[in-house]
Amino acid sequence: MERLFEEADGSGQHEPLAARMRPRTLDEMVGQAALLAPGQPLRRAIESGNPHSMILYGPPGSGKTTLARIVASASGAAFEEHSAIEAGLAEVRAVIERARHRNGATVFFLDEIHRFNRPQQDALLRAVEEGTVILIGASTENPRHEVSSALLSRLRLYVMEPLQPAEILILLRRAITGGELSDAVLADDAAELIALRSGGDARVALSALELAASMTRQIDAATAASALEGALVRYDAAAERHYETISAWIKATRGSDVDASLYYLATMLEGGEDPRFIARRMVIFASEDVGNADPGALPLAVAAAHAVELVGLPECSYALAQAAIYLALAPKSNAAGSALAAARSEIVANSARRPPPWLRPGGSGYDYPHQHPGHLSPQELMPEGLEQARFYSPDEAEAKLAAALSAVRAARRRDNRKR
């Protein structure tokens, strides 16, 4: 069997299992078939020994650093690595200067490239354009939002996906049979548990396996679960997973899937999301998606928001869960939002018309509704030219309002005919 582990200086035994198992060739890579399957453009570029500058966009543990090292190795290039969290302009300029005086190509791997500000990114432009360095940026956030258009135009963007459970299983079995943990026995249910709960992150999976093996060489599901307890929820409350998860919560709740609603709520809470942000979205949802199909949804959501301010975490999570369940199971109507959108469209298209004179301050001739039976006046209340306009159309979830609206419109028509 091919050697799979790096021990370049004899100190590899002290590195984490994930580092010791880092693949050194494309054939050892697991996952990313859309990019690395035979015949794919990126694979052809790597195998040709003439790679190009690129950004690898994907979640942690998907193989971005490994792939950058393979690119350098396959092309015989020097490999320089920095994290944008720690490096500044001085470090970047030093890398470029060394590359200029080096015989042969230089692959400059810049992890978390989205952390660089625009001046720092601009410092890379000329070196990339002239081919002084082959820049490989890695990002866990969408580069289209965080990387300058000038730099993006000089790079190819490749999207890397989380590993599938079956791919994680390959890595786990490889660790057991490849010599690293050859004296350990990994039960099938334990392997499947790690593969499913590692979130597609090879580093999380291998770290859990290594921890489990340090507990016992007979690794069962209970040991695997214990080793996984420290695994973090992959969530950044200030970045893309923040928007992704709240979007999923809104759509799941709109779809009346209470379990999915609770799952995404739990994801946000476990990931450290600000509960006030969640509560604000619930208040918006109560009007936008439940509306008058259940008028009780809005005060309940507002009460949950108040509970967040009053008691804070962790206790306010109960109020958020209560609100999420209610909102998910409430009847849904977007008629209020649609009606407002229709009215606004009329104004945008034809500008805002003045109210009739009897509705303006100080105007005369206003017909007071409370002086009429049923408290309805037949007097026209719309601006001139919009007498027949209808913006609100209740849907089937607003049966009571639909009946009231029908009765009001019918009464006003009768009274108008009498006048």
N, C-alpha and C positions, 0 to 999 in steps of 0.2 A: 504493500500500500504506500502511496506517495506520502512524504512527510508534509504535515499540514500546519506545523507550528513554527513560529519564529523565535529563535534563541540566538540572535545574531552575536551578542556579546557574552553569552553564557549566563546572563542575568534574567533570561526569560522566565525561569522558574518562579521568580518573585512577582511577575506580572499577573494581573487577573486572567482568568481562563479565557475570557473574550479576546483579550489582546494576544494571548499565546496561540489562539486558534485563528488568528486573522489570515484569511486566504492570501496567497501570493500570486495566483494566476486566475485568469478568467474562468478556467474550467473548475476551479475550486470555489468560485462564487456560488452562492445559493440565492435564488430569487432574481427579480428584475429581468425576467425573460423578455419583456417588451423592449428592453434596451440592449440586452446582451446575448440574445439568442443568435445562433449562426445566421449571418446575412444581414443583421441589423446594422444601420449606419454607424452607431457608436462602437460596436464591436469591430467592424471593419477598420475604423479609424485607429483603434487601439492596436489591432493586430498588424496594421501597416507600419507601425512605428512612427507615424506622423500625426500625433493627436493635435487637437485644437483646443483653444481656451473655451471654458464651459462653466456653467453653474449646475450643480447637482442639488435639486430641491426635493426634500423628503423628510420624513420623521426621524427621530433618533433611532439608531440601531438598524437602519435600512442598508448600510454599507457604503456611505458616502466617502468616509476616510479611506476605507479599504480600496475602493475603486480608484481613488486618486493615486494611491501608492502603486496600484497595478499599472495605471497609465504611465507613471514615471519609470517603473521597472521595464515595461514592455518597450519603451522608446529609448532606454539607456540614458535617461535624463537624470540630472541631479534633482533631489527632492528637498524642498524647503517648506516648512509648515509653521503657520502661526494661527492663533485664534484672534479674531477681530475684537473679542472682549478685552484682551490683554495688549494687543499690538497697537501701535500708533503710527504716525507718518514716518518717524525715524526708522522704525523696524522695516516698514515697507520699502523705504528708499534704500536701506542697507541691502535688502534682498535683491532689489533691481540692480544695484551697483555691483554686487557679487556676480549676478547673472551676466552683466555686460563683459566682465573680465574672465568668464569661465569658458573653457573649450567645451562645446556641446550645449545641449538644451537644458533649461531649468524649468521644472514644474514647481510652481508656487501654489501650494494648497492653503487657502485662506478659509478657515472654518468660521461659521456664523457671519458670513460676509454682510448680511443685512444689518449687522450692528455698526458697520462703518458709516460715518456721516458722509455727506456729499463731497466735501473737500478731500476727505480720505479716499473716497472712491475715485475722484477725479485724478488723484496722484497715480493711479494705475493705468489710465487711458493710454498714454503714449507707449508705455512698456508693452502693453497687450497689442496695440495696433502695429508696433514695429516687430513684434515677435521676440522681444527680449526675454520675456517669460511666457510660459504656457500657464495661464491663470486657471486654476480650478477652485471656484468658490463653492462652499457648501452652505446651505440655508435650510432652516426648519420653518421659515416663514416665506410667504409668496414673494419671490424676488420682484415681480412686476409692481408690487406696492412699495418695496423697500430699497431697491437698487436703481440708481439713476438710469434714465433712458439712454444716455450717452454710453455708459458702460455696458448695459444690456445689449445694445446694438452690435457690440464687438464680441459677444459671447453666444454660445449655443446653450439653450436651456433644456435640461433633461429632468423629468419628474420621476422620482423613485418612490415606490410604494412600500407600505409596511409588509413585512414578510407574512406569508400565509401560515396557518398552523402546521400544514404538511411540510413546509419548508423549515420551520423551526424544529420539527421532529428530526429532520435530516441532520441538523447541527447537533442536536442532543445525542443522537445515536453516534455521530461522528466523534463526539467527545468521549463517549464510552468505549468505542471500538478503536479509536485512533491512537491510543497510548496515553492520553492525558489522565483519564480516569478509568483505565482498563481493569482495575481491581474493584470497581464499583458495579453494582447491579441496579439498573433503573427499571422499575416496574412499568408496564405499559400504561396503566392508568395514571401513574405519576408523570410520565412523559407527556401524555395528552393534556394533563392539567397545566403543566408549565407552558406547553405550546399554546393553549387556549388563553391563558391568563397573562401572557407576556405582552399582549397588545401589538404583536408584530415586530417587537424590538428584540433583535438577536442578543444584544448586550444584557438586557433584563433576563432573558431566558438562560443564558449561560452563567450569569452571576447567581441566579437562583439555583441552578444545578450545582455550581461549585460550593455554595453555602450548604446545600442539602448533603453533598458528599462529605463535607467537613463534620456533619452531625453523625452520619452513619454511612457505611458502604452498601447497605441494603436500603435503597431509596424507595419508599412507598408513597402513596398519595398524601398521607398525613404529613410526612416530612416535607414533601414538595410544597404543600400548602403553607406550612410554617415558614419555609424559605422565601416564599413569595410575599409574605406579609409586609415586607418593607418596600415592595415595588411601588413606585409613585404613579399616580394618575397623570397621564400625559396631557397637560393642559396649561396654557399660558393665558392668564386673565387679561393680558394686555395685547394679545396678538391673535393670530388666525384661528386657533382652536376656540378662543373666546367667541368669535363671531359664528364659527361653524356649529358650536354646541347650542348657542342660544337660538340659532336658526332651526336646528333640529328640534329643540324643545317647542318652539312656536308651531312648527308644522305637525309635530306629533300631537300636541294638544288640540290644534285645529281639527286634526283627523280623529279626535275623540278616543285616542289610544292611551288610556290612563297609565298603563304600565310603561310605555315608551316615554310618556311625559315625566313620570317619576324617575326613570333611568337617567334621562338627560339632566333632570334637576339634581340628582345625586352626583352625576359627573361634575357639574359646576361646583357644587358644594365641596366635594372631595378635592377638586382642583384649586380651591382657594378663591373662587369668584366672589366678588363683593355682593352680599345678599341684597343690598339696596338696589343694585342693578337688576337683579332677578325680579325683585318686587315691582320695580318700575315697569318692566316688560309685562308683568302680570296685569297691572292696572291698564296698560295700553290694550292688551289682549282682551280684557273684559269688555271694552267698548268696541274695539275693532272687529272682533270675531264672534263674540257672544251677543253683544248689543242688547236690543230690547226683546230678543227671544227669551232672555232671563235677566230682567233688570236687577236682580239680586246679586249678579256676578260682580258688578262694579263696586258696590259697597263692601263686599267680601274681600275683593282684591285690595281695596284701599285699607281695609282693616289689617290685612296681612302686612302691607307696607308699614303701617303704623306699629305693628308688633315688632317688625324688624328694628325700627328706631327705638322702641321702648325696651326690648330685652336683649337684642343682639344675638350673636352666635354663642353657643350652639343651639340655645332653646328656640330661637326664631325659626329654625329649620322645620319645626312642627307646623307652624303657621304657613310656611311656604308649601309644605307638602299638602296641607289641608286645602289651600287655594288651588294648587295644581290639580288635585283630584276633582274639585268642584268644577273648575274651568274645563277640564277634559270631558267631563260627563254632562256638562250643561248643553242645552240645545244651542245651535250656532246660527248666527245671522250677521251678515255684513251690510244689511240694508242701510243702516245709518251712515256708514262710510261712503257707500255708493251714492246715497242721496246728496251728501255734501259735495262729493266729487262732481256730480252732475250740475249742481248749482254753481260751483266754482268754474266749471268749464263754460257755462253760459256767460259768466262775468268776464273770463279771459277772452272769449270770442267777441263779445259785444260791449264790453266795458260795463261798469256798474251804473244802473239807471236810478234816477232819483225816486224816492218813495212818493206816493200820491200826496197832494197838499194837505189832506186831512190827517196824515200820519206824522207830519213834520212838527217840531216844537213850535207852539204858538199858532198852528194851523187851525182853521175852523171847519166844522162840519163832521167831526169824528163821531161815529155812531157807537155808543158805549154798549158792548155786548151784554153786560149784566142787566140791561133794561129790557132784554128780549127773552121769551120762553126758551128754555134750553141753553140760555147764555150764548146764543149765536146771533151774530149780525150778518145780514146779507151784503154788507158794504165790501167793495173790492179793496183788497189789501196789497195786491201785487203792483209793481210799477206799470206804467202804461206800456202796452205792447207785450206784456207777459201774462196777460189775464188767463190764458189757457195753459201756461207752463206747469208741468208736473215733474218734480224731482224725486219725490219719495215714493217708492213702490215697495210696500211690505211683502216679505216672502212668507212661505208657509210656516216658518217658525214664529211668526209674529201675528198669529191668528186674532188675538184680542185687539191689537192695534189696527189690523186690517179691517175688522168689523167697525171699530170706532171711526176710522177714516172714511169708510164707505157711508156711514150714517151722517157724519158731518158734511161731507160733500153733497149728499142727497138733500139734506136740510137746507144748505146754502143755495142749491139750485132752485128748490121750491120757493124759498123766500125771494130770490131774485126774480122769479116769474111773477110774483105777486106785486112787485114794485112797479 
